[in-house]
Amino acid sequence: MSTEWNDRLGLPFIPGYTFRDLEKTAYHRCQTLGYKNGFALSHRPSVVIGKDVLASEPLTHHDIDKLCFDTPYTVYDKPQHEEFIPAHVALDKKVLRFYGYFLEEIVYSPAEHYRVRPVTIYYYLEDDSMCIIEPSVVNSGLPQGKRIRRQRLPKNEYGNYYNWRDLNLAMDLEVYATKYHITDCDLFTKEFMESEGIILKEPEKTPEDPYIKHRSVKLTQEHVNTSPAKFEKLYRFLHMDSMVLRFYGQWVESDAYQSHTWPVIIHYYLVDDTVDVREAHQRNSGRDPFPLFMSRQKIPKKVKEESFPSIVMEISKDLVEEYYSPKDFQLGQKVKLLSHQFFLYDCDGFTREYYQKNYPEMEMKPVEIPKVEDTTKKTQVIPPYNGFGSLEDSLQYCYSLIPEPPRKNIMKRLVNSNKMLRYTAKLDSPYPEDRDRRFILTYHLDTDMISIYETPRRNSGIISGKFLGQCKVSKPGSTVDNPVYYTPADFVIGTTVEVFSHRFILTNADLYVLKYLESNPDEVPSQTLESLKQVLGAEMASSMPVEQKAGEEK
């Protein structure tokens, strides 16, 4: 450093008389603190700034000022202060829960003067916030739920807020001009308050609402006899609403052609003794996406006998002696609902508890599902062929509602693509004007179809051209359900081919026909080959040059 150079040369430390070492590159300060076995230790530096080695003499005040280093103290023990944990970490998810109620005054009602509405008070320890929630009651007609959202509740007009130390049992908590009376708390709240030295008072019971108590009083027998229908309807609505018995069954449908087994779910509504049936379809079963099989209705069990024919389709209430009740649904037995038989094999937990309480003599134990053989494929009836379109295409409508095209031999179509066997033919007809008509019969090897073309004839008066489009032609005498089609083995020169009540006599063929049939001798009888060789061989011999004939004779 420059001060070392000035001390060494005895120069004053003023501008123009200072020097610096041009070879120095390190200017960092040495480390004087460290840890050993978990204890913080300090040591004196052995080098100064820039890694220059210190002298062996003790450090002077000048050296200490130069190093900007205060003599540290040695710490041998851990710090005595406790570890700080913030409140949002220590008290996270810790909530005090108190139970209470408040009284709501009713002014314009002769049936009631006040209501007792229970509430639950939550106190969040992490931020001293509170919220008050009123439990929802079914069919109460009152806006219930959260009464006061989570916030710090004011205690008085001086800006103070409620703290957990201000809460206790059997006390009134006034919030926003409403007085809540605390009656009880949960176990965690009780243990927390006692651990903080707060003695809780004895818990109290929430008083019963006088109006609800008045409605829950059972009517005497006199009242029941005066208006039994209204009382029963009101009682069921108040006590049996949303109560449904659920049975799992199996519906078997059988007729002359087929037999199906479908799983169903039967619901019995206790509030009005109605029943509905739903089909339990599996995913991708192809069934109707709306599984309602029988709409919700009261199903008659016994109907009065009528001595005269009925003129209405629906049964009136006067004709019904008895409707179906829960005692008519027994597991392991069949139940007949509107002319449909259902076998019941299981039910849900609520249904089983209901029968144990109300019908203890009935055992609702699940049973095995009976196995019913599905005879759909065995007894499937295919209607007769009506002659429209091909037999293969018409048959697809018997297998599916949206038919698919019949499968084809792709390899055969690729190998025999654009390969045809052509024959010349004449019409065998009793009419003299048809005897001179000439035709070309073409057999398509890739599709096994036949097409017929009539050759033009001058001044004949008959329009030539396409006589028959490509189609499969069955042999005479074959049945409609199991037809036998023409093949190249049936085309013998000189024979008659019957095509849709028209008789054609084959007179000649192409040379390619002979070559193709000779390459496949296993598929063609010898009679067909001999007829082709006789006709085509004579033609080839007549068209051969004289020199070539002499050579072949030699």
C-alpha positions as CSV (number, residue, x, y, z in Angstrom):
1,M,0.0,0.0,0.0
2,S,1.0,3.6,-0.4
3,T,1.4,4.2,3.4
4,E,4.0,1.4,3.6
5,W,6.0,3.0,0.8
6,N,5.8,6.4,2.6
7,D,7.0,4.9,5.9
8,R,9.8,3.0,4.3
9,L,11.2,6.0,2.4
10,G,10.3,8.6,5.1
11,L,8.2,10.7,2.9
12,P,5.2,12.7,4.1
13,F,1.7,11.3,3.3
14,I,0.6,14.2,1.1
15,P,-0.6,14.4,-2.5
16,G,2.3,13.9,-4.9
17,Y,4.4,11.9,-2.4
18,T,2.4,8.7,-2.2
19,F,3.2,5.5,-4.1
20,R,1.3,2.3,-4.8
21,D,2.4,-1.1,-5.7
22,L,1.6,-1.8,-9.4
23,E,2.0,-5.6,-9.0
24,K,-0.8,-5.9,-6.3
25,T,-4.0,-7.5,-7.5
26,A,-5.7,-8.6,-4.3
27,Y,-7.5,-6.0,-2.2
28,H,-10.0,-8.1,-0.2
29,R,-10.2,-8.2,3.6
30,C,-9.3,-11.4,5.4
31,Q,-11.8,-13.5,7.3
32,T,-11.9,-13.2,11.1
33,L,-15.1,-15.0,12.1
34,G,-15.9,-18.7,12.0
35,Y,-17.8,-21.7,13.6
36,K,-16.3,-24.7,15.3
37,N,-18.4,-27.5,16.7
38,G,-21.5,-25.2,16.5
39,F,-19.9,-22.3,18.4
40,A,-19.1,-19.0,17.0
41,L,-15.3,-18.2,17.3
42,S,-13.2,-15.2,16.2
43,H,-9.4,-15.1,15.5
44,R,-6.9,-12.5,14.8
45,P,-6.0,-12.0,11.1
46,S,-2.7,-13.3,9.9
47,V,-2.7,-11.1,6.8
48,V,-3.9,-7.6,6.1
49,I,-5.9,-6.3,3.2
50,G,-4.3,-7.6,0.0
51,K,-2.9,-10.8,1.7
52,D,0.2,-9.0,3.0
53,V,1.7,-10.9,5.9
54,L,1.6,-9.2,9.3
55,A,4.6,-8.7,11.5
56,S,5.2,-10.9,14.5
57,E,4.9,-7.9,16.9
58,P,1.6,-7.1,18.5
59,L,-0.8,-4.9,16.5
60,T,-0.6,-1.2,17.2
61,H,-3.5,1.2,17.2
62,H,-2.3,2.4,13.9
63,D,-2.5,-1.2,12.5
64,I,-6.0,-1.6,14.0
65,D,-7.2,1.6,12.4
66,K,-5.6,0.5,9.2
67,L,-7.4,-2.8,9.2
68,C,-10.7,-1.2,10.4
69,F,-11.0,-4.1,12.8
70,D,-12.4,-4.1,16.3
71,T,-11.1,-6.8,18.6
72,P,-14.0,-9.3,18.7
73,Y,-15.2,-11.1,21.7
74,T,-15.3,-14.9,21.9
75,V,-18.7,-16.5,22.2
76,Y,-18.7,-20.0,23.8
77,D,-22.4,-20.4,24.6
78,K,-25.5,-20.3,22.4
79,P,-27.6,-17.1,22.5
80,Q,-29.9,-17.0,25.5
81,H,-32.9,-15.4,23.6
82,E,-35.7,-17.7,22.5
83,E,-36.4,-18.5,18.9
84,F,-39.1,-16.1,17.4
85,I,-42.1,-17.8,15.8
86,P,-44.7,-15.4,14.2
87,A,-48.3,-15.7,15.2
88,H,-49.5,-16.7,11.7
89,V,-47.2,-19.8,11.9
90,A,-47.8,-20.8,15.6
91,L,-51.5,-20.2,15.5
92,D,-52.3,-21.2,12.0
93,K,-55.6,-23.2,11.6
94,K,-56.3,-22.9,15.3
95,V,-59.9,-21.8,15.8
96,L,-62.0,-21.4,18.9
97,R,-65.6,-22.5,18.3
98,F,-68.5,-21.4,20.6
99,Y,-72.2,-22.3,20.3
100,G,-74.9,-19.8,21.0
101,Y,-78.2,-18.3,19.9
102,F,-80.0,-15.0,19.5
103,L,-83.7,-14.1,19.9
104,E,-85.5,-12.5,17.0
105,E,-88.7,-10.6,17.9
106,I,-91.8,-11.3,15.8
107,V,-94.2,-8.4,15.8
108,Y,-97.0,-9.1,13.3
109,S,-97.7,-12.8,13.9
110,P,-100.3,-14.2,16.4
111,A,-98.8,-17.7,16.2
112,E,-95.3,-16.7,17.6
113,H,-93.8,-13.8,19.5
114,Y,-90.1,-14.5,19.1
115,R,-87.8,-17.1,17.5
116,V,-84.7,-18.8,18.8
117,R,-82.1,-19.0,16.1
118,P,-78.9,-20.9,17.0
119,V,-75.5,-19.7,15.7
120,T,-71.9,-20.9,15.7
121,I,-69.2,-18.3,16.6
122,Y,-65.6,-18.9,15.3
123,Y,-62.6,-17.1,16.7
124,Y,-59.4,-17.3,14.6
125,L,-56.3,-17.0,16.9
126,E,-53.9,-16.1,14.2
127,D,-55.3,-12.6,13.6
128,D,-58.0,-12.3,16.3
129,S,-60.8,-12.2,13.7
130,M,-64.3,-13.7,14.2
131,C,-67.2,-14.8,12.1
132,I,-70.8,-15.9,13.0
133,I,-72.6,-18.6,11.0
134,E,-76.2,-19.7,11.4
135,P,-76.8,-23.4,10.5
136,S,-79.2,-23.9,7.7
137,V,-82.5,-25.6,8.5
138,V,-84.5,-27.4,5.7
139,N,-87.7,-25.6,4.7
140,S,-87.3,-22.8,7.3
141,G,-88.1,-20.0,4.8
142,L,-85.4,-17.8,6.5
143,P,-82.2,-16.5,5.0
144,Q,-79.6,-18.5,6.9
145,G,-75.9,-19.2,6.6
146,K,-73.1,-16.7,7.2
147,R,-74.5,-13.8,9.3
148,I,-71.2,-11.9,9.8
149,R,-68.2,-12.5,7.6
150,R,-64.7,-13.0,9.0
151,Q,-63.4,-9.7,10.5
152,R,-62.4,-8.1,13.8
153,L,-65.6,-7.3,15.7
154,P,-65.8,-4.0,17.6
155,K,-66.1,-4.2,21.4
156,N,-67.1,-0.6,22.2
157,E,-67.3,2.8,20.8
158,Y,-63.7,3.6,21.8
159,G,-62.2,1.5,19.0
160,N,-61.4,-1.7,21.0
161,Y,-62.0,-5.1,19.5
162,Y,-63.0,-8.4,21.0
163,N,-60.2,-10.7,22.2
164,W,-60.4,-14.4,23.2
165,R,-59.9,-13.3,26.8
166,D,-63.3,-11.6,26.6
167,L,-65.2,-14.7,25.7
168,N,-66.7,-17.2,28.1
169,L,-69.7,-19.4,28.5
170,A,-73.1,-18.1,29.8
171,M,-72.4,-14.6,28.6
172,D,-73.9,-12.1,26.1
173,L,-71.8,-11.0,23.1
174,E,-73.2,-7.8,21.6
175,V,-72.2,-7.3,18.0
176,Y,-73.8,-4.7,15.7
177,A,-76.9,-4.2,17.9
178,T,-77.5,-8.0,18.1
179,K,-77.0,-9.8,21.4
180,Y,-75.7,-13.3,21.0
181,H,-75.8,-15.6,24.1
182,I,-72.9,-18.1,24.3
183,T,-74.0,-21.4,25.7
184,D,-71.2,-24.0,25.0
185,C,-68.0,-24.6,23.2
186,D,-66.1,-27.6,21.7
187,L,-63.3,-29.6,23.4
188,F,-60.4,-27.8,21.8
189,T,-61.7,-24.4,22.9
190,K,-62.2,-25.7,26.4
191,E,-58.6,-27.0,26.7
192,F,-57.1,-23.9,25.2
193,M,-59.0,-21.5,27.5
194,E,-58.1,-23.6,30.6
195,S,-54.4,-23.7,29.5
196,E,-54.4,-19.9,29.4
197,G,-55.8,-19.7,33.0
198,I,-59.4,-18.8,32.1
199,I,-62.0,-20.7,34.0
200,L,-65.1,-21.4,31.9
201,K,-68.6,-21.3,33.3
202,E,-71.0,-24.2,33.2
203,P,-72.5,-24.8,29.7
204,E,-76.1,-24.1,29.1
205,K,-78.8,-25.6,26.8
206,T,-80.2,-23.7,23.9
207,P,-83.9,-23.0,24.6
208,E,-86.4,-24.6,22.2
209,D,-88.3,-22.4,19.8
210,P,-91.9,-22.2,21.0
211,Y,-93.3,-22.2,17.5
212,I,-91.4,-25.4,16.5
213,K,-92.4,-27.0,19.8
214,H,-96.0,-26.1,19.1
215,R,-95.9,-27.7,15.6
216,S,-94.1,-30.8,16.8
217,V,-96.8,-31.6,19.4
218,K,-98.6,-34.8,18.3
219,L,-102.3,-34.3,17.7
220,T,-104.8,-36.1,19.7
221,Q,-107.0,-38.9,18.3
222,E,-109.9,-36.4,18.0
223,H,-107.9,-34.2,15.8
224,V,-106.8,-37.1,13.7
225,N,-110.4,-38.3,13.1
226,T,-111.6,-34.8,12.2
227,S,-109.2,-34.3,9.3
228,P,-107.1,-37.4,8.7
229,A,-106.1,-36.7,5.1
230,K,-104.7,-33.2,5.8
231,F,-102.9,-34.3,8.9
232,E,-101.3,-37.3,7.1
233,K,-100.3,-35.2,4.2
234,L,-98.7,-32.5,6.3
235,Y,-97.0,-35.1,8.6
236,R,-95.5,-36.9,5.6
237,F,-94.3,-33.6,4.1
238,L,-92.6,-32.5,7.3
239,H,-91.1,-35.8,8.2
240,M,-90.7,-37.9,5.0
241,D,-89.8,-35.4,2.4
242,S,-86.6,-36.4,0.5
243,M,-86.8,-39.9,1.9
244,V,-86.6,-42.5,-0.9
245,L,-86.3,-46.3,-0.7
246,R,-84.0,-47.6,-3.4
247,F,-84.1,-51.1,-4.7
248,Y,-81.8,-52.8,-7.3
249,G,-83.6,-55.2,-9.5
250,Q,-83.6,-57.0,-12.9
251,W,-86.3,-56.8,-15.6
252,V,-86.6,-59.8,-17.9
253,E,-88.4,-59.2,-21.2
254,S,-89.2,-62.3,-23.3
255,D,-91.2,-62.7,-26.5
256,A,-91.4,-65.2,-29.3
257,Y,-88.1,-64.0,-30.9
258,Q,-85.7,-63.0,-28.1
259,S,-85.1,-62.6,-24.4
260,H,-83.4,-59.6,-22.7
261,T,-82.3,-59.0,-19.1
262,W,-81.9,-55.3,-18.1
263,P,-80.8,-54.0,-14.7
264,V,-83.1,-51.4,-13.2
265,I,-83.3,-49.2,-10.1
266,I,-86.7,-48.8,-8.4
267,H,-87.4,-45.7,-6.3
268,Y,-90.2,-45.7,-3.7
269,Y,-91.0,-42.1,-2.4
270,L,-92.3,-42.3,1.2
271,V,-93.8,-38.8,1.1
272,D,-96.6,-39.8,-1.3
273,D,-96.2,-43.6,-2.0
274,T,-95.2,-43.1,-5.6
275,V,-92.8,-45.3,-7.6
276,D,-90.6,-44.8,-10.6
277,V,-88.3,-47.2,-12.4
278,R,-85.1,-46.3,-14.2
279,E,-82.8,-48.5,-16.4
280,A,-79.2,-48.8,-15.1
281,H,-77.4,-48.7,-18.4
282,Q,-73.7,-49.2,-18.6
283,R,-71.3,-46.9,-20.5
284,N,-71.3,-47.4,-24.3
285,S,-74.1,-49.9,-24.1
286,G,-76.0,-48.4,-27.0
287,R,-79.2,-48.0,-25.0
288,D,-81.5,-45.0,-24.9
289,P,-79.6,-42.1,-23.2
290,F,-82.9,-41.3,-21.2
291,P,-83.1,-44.2,-18.7
292,L,-86.6,-43.4,-17.3
293,F,-88.5,-46.6,-17.8
294,M,-91.6,-45.8,-15.7
295,S,-92.5,-42.3,-14.6
296,R,-93.2,-41.4,-11.0
297,Q,-96.8,-42.5,-10.1
298,K,-98.9,-44.4,-7.6
299,I,-99.1,-48.0,-8.9
300,P,-102.3,-49.9,-8.0
301,K,-101.9,-53.4,-6.4
302,K,-105.6,-54.5,-6.3
303,V,-108.3,-53.2,-8.6
304,K,-112.1,-53.7,-8.2
305,E,-113.7,-56.1,-10.6
306,E,-116.0,-54.5,-13.1
307,S,-119.1,-56.2,-14.5
308,F,-119.2,-54.0,-17.6
309,P,-116.4,-53.1,-20.1
310,S,-114.3,-50.1,-19.2
311,I,-114.5,-47.1,-21.4
312,V,-111.3,-45.4,-20.1
313,M,-107.7,-46.4,-20.3
314,E,-106.6,-45.1,-16.9
315,I,-107.8,-46.5,-13.6
316,S,-109.5,-44.0,-11.4
317,K,-109.0,-43.8,-7.6
318,D,-112.5,-45.2,-6.9
319,L,-111.6,-48.5,-8.6
320,V,-108.4,-49.0,-6.7
321,E,-108.6,-51.1,-3.5
322,E,-104.9,-51.0,-2.5
323,Y,-101.8,-49.3,-3.8
324,Y,-98.2,-50.6,-3.4
325,S,-96.6,-50.0,0.0
326,P,-93.1,-50.6,1.3
327,K,-94.1,-54.0,2.7
328,D,-94.7,-55.3,-0.9
329,F,-91.0,-54.9,-1.8
330,Q,-89.2,-58.0,-0.5
331,L,-85.6,-58.9,-1.6
332,G,-85.4,-62.2,-3.4
333,Q,-88.9,-62.0,-4.8
334,K,-90.6,-60.7,-7.9
335,V,-92.8,-57.6,-7.9
336,K,-95.2,-56.9,-10.8
337,L,-95.5,-53.2,-11.7
338,L,-97.9,-52.3,-14.5
339,S,-97.6,-55.8,-16.1
340,H,-93.8,-55.9,-15.8
341,Q,-92.1,-58.4,-13.6
342,F,-89.0,-57.2,-11.6
343,F,-86.8,-59.3,-9.5
344,L,-85.4,-57.5,-6.5
345,Y,-81.9,-58.6,-5.3
346,D,-80.5,-55.7,-3.3
347,C,-81.1,-52.2,-1.7
348,D,-79.1,-49.3,-0.3
349,G,-78.2,-48.7,3.3
350,F,-81.0,-46.2,4.1
351,T,-83.6,-48.7,2.8
352,R,-82.2,-51.5,4.9
353,E,-82.3,-49.3,8.1
354,Y,-85.8,-48.2,7.3
355,Y,-87.0,-51.8,7.2
356,Q,-85.2,-52.7,10.3
357,K,-86.9,-49.9,12.2
358,N,-90.4,-50.2,10.7
359,Y,-90.7,-53.8,9.4
360,P,-88.4,-55.9,11.6
361,E,-90.0,-59.1,10.5
362,M,-88.8,-58.6,6.9
363,E,-85.2,-59.6,6.2
364,M,-83.6,-57.3,3.7
365,K,-80.5,-59.4,2.8
366,P,-79.0,-59.3,-0.8
367,V,-79.5,-62.3,-2.9
368,E,-77.7,-63.6,-6.1
369,I,-78.9,-62.4,-9.4
370,P,-80.6,-65.3,-11.3
371,K,-79.0,-66.2,-14.6
372,V,-81.3,-65.8,-17.6
373,E,-80.0,-67.1,-20.9
374,D,-80.0,-64.4,-23.6
375,T,-81.6,-66.0,-26.7
376,T,-81.2,-63.0,-28.9
377,K,-78.8,-64.6,-31.3
378,K,-80.3,-68.1,-31.2
379,T,-83.8,-67.1,-32.0
380,Q,-83.1,-64.2,-34.3
381,V,-85.3,-64.2,-37.3
382,I,-84.1,-62.8,-40.6
383,P,-86.9,-61.7,-43.0
384,P,-86.9,-63.1,-46.5
385,Y,-85.1,-61.4,-49.3
386,N,-87.4,-59.1,-51.3
387,G,-85.3,-58.9,-54.4
388,F,-84.3,-55.2,-54.1
389,G,-80.6,-54.6,-54.2
390,S,-78.0,-57.2,-53.5
391,L,-78.5,-59.9,-50.9
392,E,-75.4,-58.9,-49.0
393,D,-76.5,-55.2,-48.7
394,S,-80.1,-56.1,-47.7
395,L,-78.8,-58.5,-45.0
396,Q,-76.9,-55.7,-43.2
397,Y,-80.3,-54.0,-42.3
398,C,-81.1,-57.1,-40.2
399,Y,-78.0,-56.6,-38.0
400,S,-78.0,-52.9,-37.3
401,L,-80.1,-49.8,-37.6
402,I,-77.4,-48.0,-39.6
403,P,-76.1,-50.7,-41.9
404,E,-72.4,-50.9,-42.8
405,P,-71.2,-52.1,-46.3
406,P,-70.5,-55.8,-46.5
407,R,-66.9,-56.9,-46.2
408,K,-65.0,-57.5,-49.4
409,N,-62.0,-59.6,-50.3
410,I,-59.5,-56.8,-50.7
411,M,-56.6,-59.1,-51.8
412,K,-58.7,-60.6,-54.5
413,R,-59.7,-57.2,-55.8
414,L,-56.1,-56.1,-55.9
415,V,-54.8,-59.2,-57.7
416,N,-57.6,-59.3,-60.2
417,S,-58.0,-55.6,-60.7
418,N,-59.2,-54.8,-64.3
419,K,-59.1,-58.5,-65.3
420,M,-62.1,-59.6,-67.4
421,L,-63.1,-62.8,-69.2
422,R,-65.1,-62.0,-72.4
423,Y,-67.3,-64.3,-74.3
424,T,-69.5,-63.9,-77.4
425,A,-73.0,-65.1,-77.2
426,K,-76.3,-65.2,-79.1
427,L,-79.8,-65.0,-77.8
428,D,-81.8,-68.2,-77.6
429,S,-85.3,-66.9,-78.4
430,P,-88.4,-68.4,-80.1
431,Y,-88.8,-65.1,-82.0
432,P,-87.0,-65.0,-85.4
433,E,-86.1,-61.4,-85.1
434,D,-84.0,-62.1,-82.0
435,R,-81.9,-64.9,-83.4
436,D,-79.4,-62.7,-85.2
437,R,-78.7,-60.5,-82.1
438,R,-75.1,-60.8,-80.9
439,F,-73.8,-60.1,-77.4
440,I,-70.6,-59.8,-75.5
441,L,-70.8,-61.4,-72.0
442,T,-68.0,-60.1,-69.7
443,Y,-67.1,-61.8,-66.4
444,H,-65.2,-59.4,-64.0
445,L,-62.7,-61.4,-61.9
446,D,-62.3,-58.8,-59.1
447,T,-66.0,-58.6,-58.2
448,D,-67.4,-61.9,-59.7
449,M,-70.0,-59.8,-61.5
450,I,-71.4,-60.2,-65.0
451,S,-72.2,-57.5,-67.6
452,I,-73.7,-58.0,-71.1
453,Y,-73.2,-55.7,-74.0
454,E,-75.2,-56.0,-77.3
455,T,-73.1,-55.4,-80.4
456,P,-74.6,-53.0,-83.0
457,R,-76.3,-54.4,-86.1
458,R,-77.1,-52.3,-89.1
459,N,-80.8,-51.8,-90.0
460,S,-82.0,-54.1,-87.3
461,G,-84.3,-51.7,-85.6
462,I,-83.0,-52.7,-82.2
463,I,-81.1,-50.2,-80.0
464,S,-77.6,-51.7,-79.2
465,G,-75.4,-50.9,-76.2
466,K,-75.6,-51.9,-72.5
467,F,-78.0,-54.9,-72.0
468,L,-77.1,-55.7,-68.4
469,G,-75.0,-53.7,-65.9
470,Q,-72.5,-55.2,-63.5
471,C,-74.3,-57.5,-61.1
472,K,-74.0,-61.0,-59.6
473,V,-76.2,-63.6,-61.5
474,S,-77.4,-66.6,-59.7
475,K,-77.8,-70.0,-61.3
476,P,-81.3,-71.3,-62.2
477,G,-82.7,-73.5,-59.4
478,S,-80.8,-71.8,-56.5
479,T,-82.7,-70.5,-53.5
480,V,-83.1,-66.8,-52.7
481,D,-81.7,-67.2,-49.2
482,N,-78.7,-69.2,-50.3
483,P,-78.0,-68.3,-54.0
484,V,-75.3,-70.0,-56.1
485,Y,-73.6,-67.5,-58.5
486,Y,-72.0,-68.2,-61.9
487,T,-68.2,-68.7,-62.0
488,P,-65.8,-69.1,-65.0
489,A,-66.1,-72.9,-64.6
490,D,-69.7,-72.7,-65.7
491,F,-69.0,-71.0,-69.0
492,V,-68.5,-73.9,-71.5
493,I,-68.6,-73.0,-75.2
494,G,-71.9,-74.2,-76.7
495,T,-73.8,-74.3,-73.3
496,T,-76.7,-72.0,-72.4
497,V,-76.4,-69.4,-69.6
498,E,-79.7,-68.2,-68.2
499,V,-79.6,-64.6,-67.0
500,F,-82.8,-63.2,-65.4
501,S,-85.1,-65.3,-67.7
502,H,-83.0,-64.6,-70.8
503,R,-81.1,-67.5,-72.4
504,F,-77.7,-66.9,-74.0
505,I,-75.7,-69.5,-76.0
506,L,-71.9,-69.0,-75.7
507,T,-70.3,-69.2,-79.1
508,N,-66.7,-68.1,-78.6
509,A,-64.2,-66.4,-76.2
510,D,-61.0,-64.4,-76.1
511,L,-57.6,-66.0,-76.2
512,Y,-57.0,-64.5,-72.7
513,V,-59.8,-66.7,-71.3
514,L,-57.9,-69.8,-72.3
515,K,-54.6,-68.6,-70.9
516,Y,-56.2,-67.6,-67.6
517,L,-58.1,-70.9,-67.2
518,E,-54.9,-72.9,-68.1
519,S,-53.0,-71.0,-65.4
520,N,-55.7,-72.1,-62.8
521,P,-56.5,-75.7,-63.8
522,D,-57.7,-76.6,-60.2
523,E,-60.6,-74.1,-60.4
524,V,-61.9,-75.1,-63.8
525,P,-63.1,-78.5,-64.9
526,S,-61.6,-80.2,-67.9
527,Q,-64.8,-80.0,-70.0
528,T,-64.5,-76.2,-69.9
529,L,-60.9,-76.2,-71.0
530,E,-61.5,-78.7,-73.8
531,S,-64.4,-76.6,-75.2
532,L,-62.2,-73.5,-75.3
533,K,-59.2,-75.4,-76.9
534,Q,-61.4,-76.8,-79.6
535,V,-62.8,-73.4,-80.6
536,L,-59.8,-71.3,-80.0
537,G,-57.3,-73.9,-81.4
538,A,-59.2,-74.1,-84.7
539,E,-59.2,-70.4,-85.1
540,M,-55.5,-70.1,-84.3
541,A,-54.7,-72.8,-86.9
542,S,-56.7,-71.1,-89.6
543,S,-55.1,-67.7,-88.9
544,M,-51.5,-69.2,-88.8
545,P,-49.2,-68.5,-91.9
546,V,-48.5,-71.4,-94.3
547,E,-44.8,-71.5,-93.6
548,Q,-45.4,-71.8,-89.9
549,K,-47.9,-74.6,-90.4
550,A,-45.4,-76.6,-92.5
551,G,-42.8,-76.2,-89.9
552,E,-45.1,-77.4,-87.2
553,E,-46.1,-80.5,-89.3
554,K,-42.4,-81.4,-89.8
